[in-house]
Amino acid sequence: MKKKLTIGSILFFICTLAIAQIAVPPALYIKADDINSALQESATERENMAVGTISNSDDYRINLIRRTAAAGAIVHEVGMELHFITEGAGTLVTGGIVVRPADGGRANIERGLARRVTVGDAVLIPEGTPHQYTIVEGAISYLEVRF
């Protein structure tokens, strides 16, 4: 019995050691220069908004967004979104309902909660929640992470 226990313990140790030795892929590193280059290139494609893509996959999206003007209301039906403010300040409205004007102009939020956001603030926006930057004080940049 003692011999079986010893052999079992040795086999368990070897299996544990083998599992511990499996290599995993390294973390994803993106250089600031690469993000800034993508941000600058994107600024020529859209008016008042630039997107520096950090990483996008089927499970998540990570971008650095820079806005220089207010924008229309949007809703992401699938996926939660995090905004971490890295530069500037503005007013972010969340919740409420999206109202689209008959003339096809910019959609806005009614009965939402407006909050001034600034550097270091984080906002977690649940899926299906309307959100809109209604005021941009010069420029605002934020790390956008969608799950």
N, C-alpha and C positions, 0 to 999 in steps of 0.2 A: 504494500500500500504506500509506504514511504517513497519507494522508487517511482511509482506512478505519479505521485504528487510532485516530486522533484522534476521529472520529465515534463509534466504538464506546465509547471512553473517556467521551465526553460523555454518551452515552445511559446508560451504566452509572452515572455520577454522578447524573444526573437521576432514574433509577429508585431509587437508594439514598436520595436526598434525599426522594423522594416517600414511600417506605416509612417513613423516619424521622419524617415529619410526621403519621402516623396517630395520632390521639388514642386513648388507652386510658382505661378507667374509673378513677376515683380509688379509693383504698383505702377500706375500710369502717371508719368511726369510730363507736364507741359510747361515749356519755358515762357516766361512773361513776354519776351520779344515776339514769340509766335502768336500769343493771344492778342497782343497789341497790333501786330501786322494784320491779323484777320479782322480785327475791329476797324482799323483804318480802311481796309479794302471794302468792307461792308458799308461803311459810311458813304461811299460813292454810289451805292446801289439803291439806298432808301433815303427818303427825306426825314430828318429829325430822329432817326434811330439807327444804331449800328449794333451788330451782333458779332462777338468774338467767340467762335465755337471752341469749346474746350474738349468735350467728348459727347458723342451721341450714340446711343445703342437702342436696342429694342426695349430695354428695361428702364432707361433713364436718358435725360438730356441735361447737359451742363453747358451754360453759355455765360459770357459776360455781356450784359446789355448796357448800352449808353443811349439815353434819350436827351434830346435838346428841346422838346416841346411836348405838350399834352398829347394824349392819344385817345382813340375811341375805346369803348368797353369791349372786353373779350371774355369768353368762357371756355375753359378746357373741360370737356365732358368726361375725359378719361385722364386720370393722373392728378396727384397733388403737386403743388408748386411751392418752392421756397424762394423768397427774394431776400438777399443779404446786401444791404446798401454799402457800397464801397467808396462812393464819391457823391458830393452834392446833397441836395434835399428836394423834396417835392411833396405833393399830396396824393395819397393812394386811397381810392375809394374801393371798398369791397362789400359784397353782399348785395341785397336789394334785387332789383330787376333791370334787365337791359331793355331800353326803349330805342327803337330804330326810327328815325324820322322818315316821313313819307317821301321826302325829296331825295332820299338816298345818302344824306349826309352822315356825319360821324355818330355812331351809337353812343349813348350815355347811360349811366346808372341812375335810377331813381330809388329813393329810400335805402340807400346804402350807408355805410359808416365811413366817413372821411377822416383820415389820420395823416398828420405830417410825419414823414419819415426822413431820417438823416443818417449819416455815416455811423455804422455799427448796429443799426436796427435790423431786425430780422422779422419777416412776415411769412407765416405759413398759410397758404391759400388752398383749402380743400377742393377736390375735384368738383366741377359743376358750379363753382362760386364765381360770379361776375367780379371783375376787377378792372381798374382803370386809373392811370395817372392823369389827374385833372389839372394839376399845376406842377410845372417843372421850374425850379429856381435856378436858371442858368443852364445847368445840365445835371443829370442824375445817372449814376452807374450802379448796377447791382449784379451780383452773382445770381443767376437763375438756375435752380435745380428742379427738374421735373421728374417725378417718380412714376 
